[in-house]
Amino acid sequence: MSNEEDAGIPLDELEAPSRKDVEGHETHGPQSAADLEAVFDVPVRISAVLGHSKMHVAELLKLASGTVLELDRKVGEAIDIYVNDRLVARGEVVLVEDKLGVTMTEIIKTDR
């Protein structure tokens, strides 16, 4: 599937099927995790961009494991979080049980 095909309908515009609650009122959206089971296996690509750096290809080819690069962002500055190459949030890097993680601090709402 190409990126153009992926760009169909934004998730925020999808309408969940309506249901009747216990009192007979119409409701929208999933009622439990089981209602979302159809999307559990949909692959997504998540990227957390810590910053950018410009260099010549020759320099890039000389990089080794453990090389430290200077990025265009300062320590403590928000990082960008992308899902399928679309900016969805900003966050910060956190350390959880000796592993790096990302905490979302701001959700980006885009109009398509």
Buried (B, 14 or more C-beta within 10 A) or exposed (E): EEEEEEEEEEEEEEEEEEEEEEEEEEEEEEEEEEEEEEEEEEEEEEEBEBEEEEEEEEEEEEEEEEEEEEEEEEEEEBBBBBEEEBEBBBBBBEEEEEEEEBEBEEEEEEEE
